Amino acid sequence: MQTNSLQPTINPDKPANFYRYRGWIVASLIIAYIFFWAAIAIGYSPVSDLAFVVLFAEIAFTLVMDANGVVSLRGRLFRSRPPKAITIALGIVYVVLSLIWLIPYLIVASLDAWRPRAEVTAEHYERIAQMEGVLGILPTAEGSCPNCHKPLQLGAEFCAYCGAPMAPAPRLCPVCHARTFPDAQWCPECGAALPPMTSSATKR
């Protein structure tokens, strides 16, 4: 029986997305975890009962907000999203061994929360590009290159085929130093003839 080639398939190499914690949220999770151990050390029953409630709430919160990050330690165990069976198995392990698993998870979550914003933004765009590649999404084309006449990518500053700049620098008159168009042959201010453009200047 022939299958439909247009039917979507599940790709296990699809990049995983992790919840972006704010600094104060990570700090609250760390404080809650420390509170749990401090309450257990004190041994006072009402406080210990409250500590277990706080711990279970913390486990539930991390699973709801960042399930992919929990099972993979935010990409430290798996760079891509693992198969669903492994995700479920690791989630069960996390619930059972939460007292141990929470330590490395909170460490990597705090490191990610206080990373520079530019680094996080670059990683975000990298994941988008990876997902578009997995789905076979090509860049949008708009018009053609005036130099090689091949399709021009939308928003490109250089042609992807010949490297020609789409916004070449203006020319300067060697006599009066006036600016003019990149392909101008005469100065609009003093009328001096402009020297012919070299190949290196056109590729700049």
Secondary structure, DSSP 8 states (H G I E B T S, - for coil): ----TTS----TTSB-------HHHHHHHHHHHHHHHHHHHH--HHHHHHHHHHHHHHHHHHHHH-HHHHHHTTTTS-SB---HHHHHHHHHHHHHTHHHHHHHHHHHHHHHHTS-HHHHHHHHHHHHHHHHHHHT----EEEE-TTT--EEETT-SB-TTT--BSS---EE-TTT--EE-TT-SB-TTT--B-----HHHHT-
